[in-house]
Amino acid sequence: MYERHKARLVALGYQQGKGRDYFDSFAPTCSQTTIRLVLALTAVPGWHSLDLDAVCAFISSDLAEGEHVYMKAPPGYDIGVGNCLSTNNCIYGLVQAPCQFYLLCREVYGRSGLQHLYTDECVFVRYVSNIKGQPQLTNEDLLIQVNGKFLNMEFVPDKMRVYTSCSHPVAAMILVVFVDNNSIRHNCGELVQEFDKFVKMDRAIACQ
């Protein structure tokens, strides 16, 4: 005996035509080289891993401006003869759904302080100086001044730390996107908590 019935409305994406029902389509996934590099960070002392799975990811994103998708009503849903449904946001099965979800992630993650890499746009990073009184880090600082210190064994005394859970001079968080999954490598749990709190608040505001 079934306790409940669970179903998902899925579009027949194979019937879509490029330039008519969608414009851009891709499944956001980082390169194999990036995956191996990020996974290797787990072996560095002080670094931790966290994997996240977005719930109902694709239906969180809206269709691109100018795109209109019409579909037949599902069986058992009567809308009258000669009528059809118009989708307001992406649903599973649409060719453009993964692309629109990535664009939503890039927008929200950017507002949370993460920056995507131009060499691999499925990788988002955030670096924050973990020494009190030090200015915020820029990309140039990472290349010239920091010189990899966020990976070495140099520790910051407790009283000098901005983030108490991180003993490194630079608190770092790296997020990798695999279609609708996120893999995080970090040396500061407080950065992850800030990110999680912001994303939840940001989506709550957007849905009002």
N, C-alpha and C positions, 0 to 999 in steps of 0.2 A: 504494500500500500504506500502510495506516494504522499509525503507530508506537504509538499509544495511543488509547483511547476515553475520552472525558470526558463525564460526564452530571451532571445536577443534579436532585434530587428537588424537585418544585414542587407545591404544594397547589392544589386547584381552589377558589380563594377565592370565586368567584362563586356557589358553592353554600352559603356561610356565611350564617347569619341573625343579625342584630343582636340582642343581648341573650341569645342562645343560644350562639353560637360565638365572639362577641367583643362588647366593650363600647365601646371607644374606637378611633377610626381617623382618622388624618391623615398626610399626607406632610410632614415638617418642611422648610420652605423659607422663607427670609427674604424680605422685601418687595423690590420693585424699587428703591425709594428707598434702602434699606439697601445693596443691591448696588452701586448707582452711587456711593454715598458711600465704601464700602470700597475699590472699585476706584480711586477718585480718590487714595487714600492712596499708591498706588504711585508717583505723580508727585512726592510730597514727598521732598526730599533726605534720605537716611539711612533711608528705609523700603523694605522688601523684601516680596516676595510668595512664597508657597509653597502649592501645591495638593496635597492628600492624598486618596487613594482608599482607603476601608476595604475590606479583603479579607474576603470572606464576611461582610458586615456583619450582615445580618438574622439569621443563625443564631447570632450571638454573644449575642443577647438571649433571655431566658426569657419564657414566657407569664405574663400577670398572674395573681396569686393568685385562685383561684376559676374560672379559665377552663380548659376541657377541650376539646381538639380531637381527634377521632377520624377516621381516614382508612383507605381501602382500601390493601391492600398493592400496591406497584408490580408491573407484569408481570414474571413470572419469579421472584417471591419468594413461596414457598408458606408460609402460616401456618395452613393448615387451614381447613376449611369452618366458616362461622359466626363467624370471628374477625376482628378489625380491629386496627389500630395506634393507639396513643395517643402524641401528640407531647409531648415534655418541654420543648422550647424552640421558638422561632419558626423557620419555614422560609420560603423564598421562595414567594410566592403567597398567603400568609395575609393577610387584610385588616388585621389588627392589627400585622403585623410592622414597618412603618415607625414606628408610634407607640411600640412597645416598644423599638426601637433608639434612638429619640430619648431616651426616659426613661433608658436605660442610659448614653448619652453625657452627659446632664445630671448624672447621679450621679457618674460617673467624672471628668468635667471639673471638677465642683465640688470634689472631693477634691484635684485637682491645683492648685487656687488660682484657677481661672477663675470668673467670675461671669456669669450670663446676664442680659441686659437685660430688664426688664419690658416695655419698649416693643416689643421684638422678641426673642422667646424663642429664636430660632435664632442669636443673636449672643452670643458669650462673650468677655469681656475680662479682662485682667489688667494692672494698673499697679503698678510697683515703683519706689520712689525710688532713683535711681542715684547719689546723693551719700552718701558714707560718713558715718555718724553721724546721718543723718536718720531719723526714725521712719517706719514703714510708712504708706502712703497709704490714706485712706478715700475713699468716694464724695464726702463733703463737701469733702475736700481738693481733689479734682479740680474741683469746681464753684467753690470760693471761693479757695483758695490757689494752686493750680497754674495755673488760668486759661489753659489751652492751651499751656503751655510745652513739652509733649512734641511739639508740632508746629513750634515756631519754630527759629531758627538759633542759639539759645544753647547753647554747647558746655561740657562739663565737662572740666577737666584730667584727664589720665590718672591721676595719683596720687590723685584724689578719687573715682574711679569705683568703683561696686560691681561693675558688669559692664564689663569692659574693651572689649568689642566695641561698646558703645553710647556715643555721645558726647553724648546728650541728658540733661537732668536727670531725666527720667522714662523708664524702660524700659517699653515697652508692647507688648502682643500682642493682636490681635483675631482671633477665629476665627468664621467664618460656616459654618453647616451647610446643605448642599443635599442633603436626603434621606440618602444614604450617602456623600457627599463633603464634605470640609472645605477651606475656603479660608482661609489665614492671611495677615495683614498684620502686620508687626512692624518695630521699629527696634532689636531686640536678639536676635541669634541664640542667645544663651545661654538666654534665656527659652524659646525653641522647643525647645532641647535638653533642658531640664529637664522640659518638658511631655511630650515624646516618651518620655523615660526613665521618667517616672512612669506614663504610660498603659500602657506595655509591662509594667512590674512589677505594676501594679494588676490587669491582666487575667490575668497569670500566676498571681497569688495566688488570684484568684477561680476559676480553672479547676482548682485543685488539689483 
